[in-house]
Amino acid sequence: MNNTSETRRVVVIGGTSGIGFAVAQAAAAEGSNVVVASSSRDRVDLAVRKLGDPAEGVLLDVADEAALVAFFDRIGEFDHLVYTAGEPLLLKPLADLTAEESRAFFERRFWGAVLAAKYATPKLRSGGSITLTSGAFATRPVPGASLGAGITAAVEGLTRALALELAPLRVNAVRLGAIRTELWDSTVPEPEAFLRAQGSGLPVQRVGSPEEAAAAYLYLLGNGYATGTVLTLDGGAALA
Ligand SMILES: NC(=O)c1ccc[n+]([C@@H]2O[C@H](COP(=O)([O-])OP(=O)(O)OC[C@H]3O[C@@H](n4cnc5c(N)ncnc54)[C@H](OP(=O)(O)O)[C@@H]3O)[C@@H](O)[C@H]2O)c1
């Protein structure tokens, strides 16, 4: 990374579970000070206990703009923002989606990312970066996941636009295929069977781990020449 380990601070919104937690763990292992934030007190407390000192945990609901403003005011200057916040996936055919739930589904993954980027930017030190989260649905949609496809494609467009608008701040995204995280426990009825089936159709014949996903984020944080990049990590799903 560009800053010295004394000053390097990495903020992970959605960093109390799954991919975000693995990013926080990997950044801490590299010597960064990490701040993890999410909306449930139990998850924040558990993540901080698992990360150990000097990790900080902050309660934050990304759907609340005032809370995002207060969050960035509270934490002050830092070096890298990673955004992985998202609730369980809404997987439904278009005919069954209500307008209300469709709009609400963009709240955390898309609008939260937009506002986090907006309010983080003045606090990011020179050499800093923002890394957002996309998914394989952006380019390989499946029936019943139209909102996931819309959000991920929107995040990728946002990434490219912000990489220009906020330059020389770097803005990137990771486009992930299926990763074994807590997300699936509350998204599908039989997560283990689902993940096995997803993995068996891939060239690597398994789904990814949170640690493998985290390595992609850390690469984008650390490589000062990477901006506007959407890094695909999908076990070969794009080819399958
Ligand atoms: N796992 C995969 O296969 C996969 C594949 C492609 C893309 N992705 C995307 O990657 C992102 C992370 O996924 P994951 O698998 O790591 O999910 P996860 O384990 O469920 O973690 C999601 C995180 O978001 C936080 N969060 C949820 N609502 C929030 C809110 N209103 N405000 C702040 N934080 C909130 C959760 O904490 P709280 O509950 O405490 O708020 C949690 O820390 C998601 O956007 C997901 O769609 C995942």
The ligand as a MOL file (V3000), in Angstrom:
LIG
                    3D

  0  0  0     0  0            999 V3000
M  V30 BEGIN CTAB
M  V30 COUNTS 48 52 0 0 0
M  V30 BEGIN ATOM
M  V30 1 N -21.0280 -14.1450 -1.0170 0
M  V30 2 C -21.1200 -14.1530 -2.3510 0
M  V30 3 O -21.2010 -15.2100 -3.0010 0
M  V30 4 C -21.1150 -12.8590 -3.1080 0
M  V30 5 C -20.9400 -12.8850 -4.5130 0
M  V30 6 C -20.9540 -11.6880 -5.2250 0
M  V30 7 C -21.1650 -10.4900 -4.5630 0
M  V30 8 N -21.3540 -10.5050 -3.2080 0 CHG=1
M  V30 9 C -21.6240 -9.2380 -2.5500 0
M  V30 10 O -20.5980 -8.9580 -1.6230 0
M  V30 11 C -21.1560 -8.1830 -0.5450 0
M  V30 12 C -20.7590 -8.8500 0.7640 0
M  V30 13 O -21.3190 -10.1530 0.7610 0
M  V30 14 P -21.0180 -11.2200 1.9010 0
M  V30 15 O -21.1870 -12.5380 1.2700 0
M  V30 16 O -19.7760 -10.8770 2.6150 0 CHG=-1
M  V30 17 O -22.2960 -10.9570 2.8370 0
M  V30 18 P -22.4650 -11.0530 4.4320 0
M  V30 19 O -21.5520 -12.0690 5.0110 0
M  V30 20 O -23.9350 -11.2080 4.6580 0
M  V30 21 O -21.9900 -9.5900 4.9300 0
M  V30 22 C -22.7510 -8.4580 4.6360 0
M  V30 23 C -22.3080 -7.3350 5.5490 0
M  V30 24 O -23.1120 -6.1750 5.2770 0
M  V30 25 C -23.5410 -5.6260 6.5210 0
M  V30 26 N -24.7790 -4.8730 6.3490 0
M  V30 27 C -26.0040 -5.3290 5.9830 0
M  V30 28 N -26.8950 -4.3320 6.0180 0
M  V30 29 C -26.2120 -3.2130 6.4040 0
M  V30 30 C -26.5760 -1.8690 6.6330 0
M  V30 31 N -27.8490 -1.4450 6.4770 0
M  V30 32 N -25.6210 -0.9830 7.0320 0
M  V30 33 C -24.3410 -1.3850 7.2090 0
M  V30 34 N -23.9300 -2.6580 7.0110 0
M  V30 35 C -24.8590 -3.5580 6.6090 0
M  V30 36 C -23.7290 -6.8600 7.4170 0
M  V30 37 O -23.6910 -6.5610 8.8120 0
M  V30 38 P -25.0200 -6.2150 9.6780 0
M  V30 39 O -25.9870 -7.3150 9.4820 0
M  V30 40 O -24.4910 -6.0940 11.0810 0
M  V30 41 O -25.5150 -4.8800 9.1700 0
M  V30 42 C -22.4840 -7.6420 7.0370 0
M  V30 43 O -21.3560 -7.1610 7.7500 0
M  V30 44 C -22.6690 -8.1040 -0.7900 0
M  V30 45 O -22.9880 -6.9140 -1.4510 0
M  V30 46 C -22.9020 -9.2780 -1.7240 0
M  V30 47 O -24.0410 -9.1260 -2.5340 0
M  V30 48 C -21.3130 -11.6430 -2.4660 0
M  V30 END ATOM
M  V30 BEGIN BOND
M  V30 1 1 1 2
M  V30 2 2 2 3
M  V30 3 1 2 4
M  V30 4 1 4 5
M  V30 5 2 4 48
M  V30 6 2 5 6
M  V30 7 1 6 7
M  V30 8 2 7 8
M  V30 9 1 8 9
M  V30 10 1 8 48
M  V30 11 1 9 10
M  V30 12 1 9 46
M  V30 13 1 10 11
M  V30 14 1 11 12
M  V30 15 1 11 44
M  V30 16 1 12 13
M  V30 17 1 13 14
M  V30 18 2 14 15
M  V30 19 1 14 16
M  V30 20 1 14 17
M  V30 21 1 17 18
M  V30 22 2 18 19
M  V30 23 1 18 20
M  V30 24 1 18 21
M  V30 25 1 21 22
M  V30 26 1 22 23
M  V30 27 1 23 24
M  V30 28 1 23 42
M  V30 29 1 24 25
M  V30 30 1 25 26
M  V30 31 1 25 36
M  V30 32 1 26 27
M  V30 33 1 26 35
M  V30 34 2 27 28
M  V30 35 1 28 29
M  V30 36 1 29 30
M  V30 37 2 29 35
M  V30 38 1 30 31
M  V30 39 2 30 32
M  V30 40 1 32 33
M  V30 41 2 33 34
M  V30 42 1 34 35
M  V30 43 1 36 37
M  V30 44 1 36 42
M  V30 45 1 37 38
M  V30 46 2 38 39
M  V30 47 1 38 40
M  V30 48 1 38 41
M  V30 49 1 42 43
M  V30 50 1 44 45
M  V30 51 1 44 46
M  V30 52 1 46 47
M  V30 END BOND
M  V30 END CTAB
M  END
